[in-house]
């Protein structure tokens, strides 16, 4: 179906063209060509950097030439997910859309409203003869969805403007002014083995039943961490009885709070009942501490018919228990500027036994660069004290909220005057491209907003049609006000 009968017609016509062009992350060649050709058709001169990001300068409307430059920023890639029963090739097929009441959705696939509507709005602004604005630069990045790598490789000299409107928010009537930066660390602790003591009995301990969740969005809830819960049980046993580990595994991906963790241990056979009671008592204590936040914590204890031939040495066991005990997990500090926003956190994300070592993975986040550096330094220090080698990826920067932002002041004023609603001013404890762009382009004054999009990254993705009209009206009003400020 065609979308040109939807309002605002110009924006939907641009989106209709975009949704017909394949644009998976890391395969943006076709959509980049579409943007470049669109620019040339409108006698604009696009610039493309080595990463594939595109900037299209748009002249100011007459009389606004001396206004400060504004960057309209979106990304060109989309998440490609489909239902199992749907035949669809994201590398070749156009997205098939349908209107369902007030919503636009796709037929069994992701819609690509994230960030296709924002991209369409940027192009439509350049085409709209009624839009009032100063000098514009339309910035469209690649590969946002799989790691913000396009923004990370952006050439800073590609941009001249120092006011930026990011159009990648999915909540109407909200203005986002901050996000967290982040970086991962891997600690590798060498294992020293020994012969299993003659009087040993083997047990498998399983922590399960926790909620887990996103290590950025859900960390503020102080949900349980299965690795932390299990290490408390092990530490309690080790303080009273000879304990040997010979396996410890838990968690998985860096951005998920561990829901489950497993350890294989040996203890003196004569102490088996006492160790079991001690482990259950410690689990009960942790469950009580978590309360209603995460009430499903369970400990399963599985005796083994026989002990292994070799276990980890007491020193290795104690080093790992000590390391996992002192590594930070959860909220480290809250924002002083935005009520309820986590500023700095760490996720003790995973523990894996690999060959002759144990690998511990952590994921740190902060909206303040120095605080992120400090968190990672603390992790590094803990690892080295335990005798582990530490590997760190390159951190991506956060976006610290600036409540004195001129662009924010304009955005709030226009929102109330144009839409009659006081917008919510928010920040998110997760990554956005604004953080990276702000670091690359010092002095960039930024705010992020958009229409209502639900269930992005899934075949249930849909965008509210009425909210797109409201978003369009608001965007034009903000640009007009910025051209006079």
C-alpha positions, 0 to 999 in steps of 0.5 A: 500500500502507499502511505501518501494519503497519510498526514503529514503527506510530505513526511509520509511520502519520504517514509514510503520511499525509505521503507522500500529500500533495504537497510540492514545494519552493516549493509546500508549501501542501498539506503545511502545511495537513496539519500545521496540521490535524493540530495542531488535531485534537490540540488544539495551537495551530500558529503560521505565520510569513510565510515559511510555516514552522510551529511547533507547541508541545507541552506537557510530559508530567506532571512534566516541565513545568520542563525546558528547552524542546526544538525538534524541527526538520525541513523539509516539502518534498521533492526531486521526481525521477522516472524518464523512463518514469514518469508522475507529477504531484508537484503532485497524486499521492501517492507510491507506495511498496513494501517491498523486504526491509529497505528502503522505496522508491518506485515510480520516484520520490523517496520523500521520506524526506528529510525525511518520516521526521523530520517523521513522527517529530516528529508521532508524538512529540506523539501518543505517550502513552508518550513522556517529554519536557519542553516541545516545539516542532515546527519545520517549515521550507519550501524547505530543498531549494532554498536553505534559504530557509525557515530564512533567513526564520524569525521568531526570536520563533517559538521559545522553546526553546534546545535543538534536535534536527535530524532531517534526518541520513541516517546512523544512529549518527552525530551531526552537530554542525557545518556550513559557511556560505557565500556566492558572489561574482561578479567582472566584469572589463571587456575592452579589445580591439585589432587582432590582431597581423599575425604572430599564429597562433591556438590553442584550449587545452582542459583536460579529464579532471578529476574535478570534484565537489561544492565542499563535500563533495569539496574536501578531496580537493584535486582538480584545478580546470580553470580553475586548471590552464589559467591556469597554462599561460597564465601560463607562455606569457605570461612568455615570448611575446607572448600575447593572449586572446580567449576564456576559459570554464570551470566552471559551477555554483557548487557544482561544482569545474570539470572543463573549461576553454577558452581561445582565444589568439594567439601569434607564428606563429614561436613556435607549436611552442615555445608548444605544447611549453611548454603541454604541459610545464606540463600535465605538471607539474600532472598530476604534482602532482595524482598519483593524486588526479586523474590524468586531466588532459589538454590538447588544443591545436587550431590555427586556420586563421586568427586573429580580427580582434580580440583582448584587449589585453595589459593585459586578458590579463595582468589576467585571468591575474593575477586567476585566478592569485591567487584562492584555490581549495581548502582554506584551513584545517582545523578545530581541533576536528573531525579531518579537517573542512575549516573554510574553503574557496573554489571558483573555480567558473566563468569566462565571456566575456560581451559586453564583460567576463569574469565570474568566479564563486567560492563560499566556505564556512566553519563560522566566520563571521569566516573566511568574511567574511575569505575573501570580503574577500580575493576582493573585494580581488583583484578590485578590484586587477585592476580588476573590479567585485565583486557578492556575495550574502548569505552564509548562516551556518555552524554551528561545532562545540561539543564542550562542548555539553550536548545533545551530551553527552546524545546521546552518553551515551544513544546508548551506553546505549540502543543499545550503540554509541559514535556518530560525532561529525561535521560536514559542509563543506556547508550545514544549517539548523542554521547559520541557526537558530543565528544567528537564535536565539543560544544554541541548543544543537543536534545532528542525527541520523536513520535510514539513507537512501540515494540521496536526491534520486533515484528510487533513494531508500530508507530502511532500515526497521529503522534507523527503529525504532532512530532512533525508540527513540533519539529517545524516549530522548534526549528523556526524558534531556533532560527530566531534565537 
